[in-house]
Amino acid sequence: MKKKFEISEHRLVPKHTKLSDKEKEELLAAYQITNKELPKIKKNDPAISSLEVKEGDVIKIVRPSLTSGESTFYRGVVNV
């Protein structure tokens, strides 16, 4: 039987994590924004398929950066 490829283990896919409700509220308050103002990520995106997300969740994406060590981005989950 062939092993299923886990996309999150690929070296070019940055680390994706789902924020807790408390972390989400703190993020939105810190930047004085709403969830609708965040850039979007589709619920069926392969990079977050193992996170058990629902519409309205916030995903934290950490990418390596040559200048700062790492860069952090946030995306709101949508059902499109």
MDAnalysis code that builds the backbone (N, CA, C; Angstrom):
import MDAnalysis as mda
import numpy as np

u = mda.Universe.empty(240, n_residues=80, atom_resindex=np.repeat(np.arange(80), 3), trajectory=True)
u.add_TopologyAttr("name", ["N", "CA", "C"] * 80)
u.add_TopologyAttr("resid", np.arange(1, 81))
u.add_TopologyAttr("resname", ["MET", "LYS", "LYS", "LYS", "PHE", "GLU", "ILE", "SER", "GLU", "HIS", "ARG", "LEU", "VAL", "PRO", "LYS", "HIS", "THR", "LYS", "LEU", "SER", "ASP", "LYS", "GLU", "LYS", "GLU", "GLU", "LEU", "LEU", "ALA", "ALA", "TYR", "GLN", "ILE", "THR", "ASN", "LYS", "GLU", "LEU", "PRO", "LYS", "ILE", "LYS", "LYS", "ASN", "ASP", "PRO", "ALA", "ILE", "SER", "SER", "LEU", "GLU", "VAL", "LYS", "GLU", "GLY", "ASP", "VAL", "ILE", "LYS", "ILE", "VAL", "ARG", "PRO", "SER", "LEU", "THR", "SER", "GLY", "GLU", "SER", "THR", "PHE", "TYR", "ARG", "GLY", "VAL", "VAL", "ASN", "VAL"])
u.atoms.positions = np.array([
    [0.839, -1.183, 0.000],
    [0.000, 0.000, 0.000],
    [0.882, 1.244, 0.000],
    [0.542, 2.188, -0.824],
    [1.308, 3.420, -0.961],
    [0.957, 4.396, 0.153],
    [1.987, 4.989, 0.761],
    [1.784, 5.962, 1.824],
    [1.250, 7.271, 1.247],
    [0.253, 7.845, 1.912],
    [-0.321, 9.120, 1.479],
    [0.702, 10.233, 1.698],
    [0.864, 11.077, 0.700],
    [1.799, 12.200, 0.789],
    [1.235, 13.271, 1.715],
    [2.000, 13.650, 2.712],
    [1.594, 14.698, 3.656],
    [2.243, 16.005, 3.214],
    [1.430, 16.913, 2.659],
    [1.955, 18.148, 2.082],
    [2.625, 19.040, 3.126],
    [2.153, 18.996, 4.368],
    [2.727, 19.868, 5.405],
    [4.173, 19.486, 5.742],
    [4.602, 18.304, 5.346],
    [5.976, 17.875, 5.603],
    [6.948, 18.307, 4.510],
    [6.436, 18.856, 3.410],
    [7.314, 19.295, 2.316],
    [8.110, 20.518, 2.750],
    [9.359, 20.577, 2.370],
    [10.245, 21.656, 2.825],
    [9.862, 23.043, 2.305],
    [9.109, 23.104, 1.228],
    [8.711, 24.400, 0.679],
    [7.384, 24.915, 1.228],
    [6.685, 24.104, 2.010],
    [5.401, 24.523, 2.587],
    [5.662, 25.099, 3.976],
    [5.337, 26.387, 4.182],
    [5.580, 26.993, 5.501],
    [4.666, 26.395, 6.568],
    [5.028, 26.610, 7.823],
    [4.261, 26.067, 8.945],
    [2.930, 26.808, 9.082],
    [1.835, 26.050, 9.105],
    [0.485, 26.573, 9.270],
    [-0.052, 26.078, 10.609],
    [-0.590, 26.986, 11.428],
    [-1.219, 26.596, 12.679],
    [-2.534, 27.352, 12.835],
    [-3.487, 26.694, 13.477],
    [-4.794, 27.316, 13.735],
    [-4.721, 28.029, 15.073],
    [-5.163, 29.288, 15.115],
    [-5.183, 30.045, 16.362],
    [-6.375, 29.614, 17.213],
    [-6.190, 29.641, 18.516],
    [-7.315, 29.387, 19.427],
    [-8.239, 30.607, 19.375],
    [-9.421, 30.464, 19.932],
    [-10.370, 31.583, 19.948],
    [-9.786, 32.778, 20.691],
    [-9.085, 32.521, 21.797],
    [-8.473, 33.603, 22.573],
    [-7.376, 34.299, 21.757],
    [-6.519, 33.518, 21.099],
    [-5.447, 34.095, 20.276],
    [-6.033, 34.904, 19.123],
    [-7.117, 34.406, 18.551],
    [-7.783, 35.106, 17.453],
    [-8.295, 36.464, 17.919],
    [-8.980, 36.499, 19.055],
    [-9.510, 37.755, 19.578],
    [-8.387, 38.741, 19.907],
    [-7.296, 38.251, 20.481],
    [-6.152, 39.114, 20.804],
    [-5.528, 39.702, 19.536],
    [-5.405, 38.881, 18.490],
    [-4.845, 39.342, 17.214],
    [-5.718, 40.439, 16.614],
    [-7.022, 40.184, 16.542],
    [-7.937, 41.155, 15.947],
    [-7.965, 42.453, 16.750],
    [-7.901, 42.364, 18.074],
    [-7.890, 43.556, 18.922],
    [-6.583, 44.328, 18.763],
    [-5.466, 43.612, 18.671],
    [-4.156, 44.270, 18.549],
    [-4.059, 45.096, 17.272],
    [-4.640, 44.597, 16.190],
    [-4.577, 45.310, 14.910],
    [-5.845, 46.108, 14.624],
    [-6.806, 46.072, 15.538],
    [-8.081, 46.785, 15.405],
    [-8.733, 46.489, 14.052],
    [-8.891, 45.177, 13.774],
    [-9.498, 44.734, 12.527],
    [-10.556, 43.674, 12.842],
    [-11.331, 43.316, 11.830],
    [-12.270, 42.211, 11.940],
    [-11.738, 41.038, 11.138],
    [-12.324, 39.894, 11.361],
    [-11.907, 38.695, 10.639],
    [-12.076, 38.874, 9.129],
    [-13.084, 39.623, 8.720],
    [-13.345, 39.840, 7.291],
    [-12.258, 40.677, 6.625],
    [-11.484, 41.411, 7.407],
    [-10.428, 42.253, 6.846],
    [-9.108, 41.505, 6.646],
    [-9.026, 40.290, 7.163],
    [-7.816, 39.483, 6.970],
    [-7.767, 38.937, 5.549],
    [-6.567, 38.707, 5.014],
    [-6.478, 37.970, 3.746],
    [-7.111, 36.589, 3.949],
    [-7.546, 35.973, 2.890],
    [-8.312, 34.729, 2.996],
    [-7.478, 33.496, 2.627],
    [-7.918, 32.350, 3.173],
    [-7.415, 31.044, 2.781],
    [-8.625, 30.131, 2.705],
    [-8.722, 29.347, 1.647],
    [-9.870, 28.456, 1.477],
    [-9.805, 27.289, 2.446],
    [-10.974, 26.880, 2.930],
    [-11.080, 25.779, 3.882],
    [-10.490, 24.491, 3.320],
    [-10.567, 24.307, 2.009],
    [-10.070, 23.084, 1.386],
    [-8.624, 23.209, 0.883],
    [-7.899, 24.242, 1.303],
    [-6.496, 24.404, 0.926],
    [-5.698, 23.210, 1.453],
    [-4.905, 22.561, 0.615],
    [-4.154, 21.379, 1.055],
    [-3.226, 21.636, 2.246],
    [-2.715, 22.831, 2.389],
    [-1.780, 23.132, 3.482],
    [-2.441, 23.091, 4.858],
    [-3.767, 23.250, 4.907],
    [-4.459, 23.242, 6.202],
    [-5.434, 22.071, 6.337],
    [-5.335, 21.112, 5.446],
    [-6.276, 19.987, 5.449],
    [-6.225, 19.172, 6.737],
    [-5.096, 19.145, 7.421],
    [-4.977, 18.348, 8.643],
    [-5.322, 19.140, 9.907],
    [-5.723, 20.401, 9.779],
    [-5.966, 21.258, 10.943],
    [-7.408, 21.260, 11.438],
    [-8.330, 20.623, 10.734],
    [-9.745, 20.603, 11.131],
    [-10.279, 22.023, 11.363],
    [-10.264, 22.815, 10.313],
    [-10.697, 24.211, 10.408],
    [-12.144, 24.365, 9.972],
    [-12.731, 25.484, 10.388],
    [-14.070, 25.858, 9.947],
    [-14.023, 27.323, 9.516],
    [-15.046, 27.732, 8.805],
    [-15.115, 29.117, 8.356],
    [-15.062, 30.042, 9.561],
    [-14.248, 31.097, 9.475],
    [-14.105, 32.052, 10.567],
    [-12.864, 31.834, 11.405],
    [-12.223, 30.665, 11.273],
    [-10.971, 30.415, 11.995],
    [-9.860, 31.274, 11.402],
    [-8.795, 31.453, 12.167],
    [-7.634, 32.213, 11.690],
    [-6.422, 31.280, 11.691],
    [-5.685, 31.310, 10.583],
    [-4.494, 30.489, 10.404],
    [-3.265, 31.383, 10.474],
    [-2.287, 30.947, 11.261],
    [-1.008, 31.643, 11.369],
    [-0.012, 30.903, 10.476],
    [0.659, 31.640, 9.594],
    [1.624, 31.058, 8.673],
    [2.985, 31.680, 8.971],
    [3.966, 30.836, 9.256],
    [5.317, 31.303, 9.562],
    [6.238, 30.837, 8.448],
    [6.846, 31.817, 7.758],
    [7.746, 31.519, 6.647],
    [9.162, 31.959, 6.994],
    [10.160, 31.198, 6.539],
    [11.541, 31.646, 6.743],
    [11.810, 32.917, 5.930],
    [12.656, 33.786, 6.477],
    [13.008, 35.038, 5.803],
    [14.510, 35.255, 5.919],
    [15.125, 35.614, 4.807],
    [16.566, 35.860, 4.822],
    [16.928, 37.096, 5.632],
    [16.041, 38.077, 5.687],
    [16.359, 39.330, 6.372],
    [15.954, 39.350, 7.844],
    [14.829, 38.732, 8.179],
    [14.360, 38.805, 9.566],
    [14.360, 37.459, 10.294],
    [14.776, 36.406, 9.635],
    [14.752, 35.090, 10.260],
    [13.462, 34.354, 9.966],
    [12.324, 35.007, 10.267],
    [11.027, 34.452, 9.917],
    [9.994, 35.562, 9.806],
    [9.006, 35.337, 8.958],
    [7.909, 36.284, 8.761],
    [6.607, 35.584, 9.102],
    [5.708, 36.301, 9.776],
    [4.433, 35.732, 10.194],
    [3.299, 36.420, 9.448],
    [2.376, 35.593, 8.947],
    [1.212, 36.071, 8.217],
    [-0.025, 35.424, 8.819],
    [-1.174, 36.066, 8.659],
    [-2.421, 35.527, 9.168],
    [-3.434, 35.503, 8.045],
    [-4.258, 34.446, 8.017],
    [-5.297, 34.291, 7.004],
    [-6.583, 33.861, 7.670],
    [-7.702, 34.402, 7.192],
    [-9.014, 33.996, 7.663],
    [-9.561, 32.883, 6.790],
    [-10.111, 31.844, 7.387],
    [-10.627, 30.700, 6.648],
    [-12.000, 31.026, 6.075],
    [-12.178, 30.740, 4.783],
    [-13.465, 30.966, 4.104],
    [-13.915, 29.670, 3.447],
    [-15.216, 29.551, 3.243],
    [-15.845, 28.404, 2.578],
    [-16.177, 28.801, 1.147],
    [-15.236, 28.731, 0.252],
    [-15.506, 29.126, -1.144],
    [-15.433, 27.932, -2.045],
])
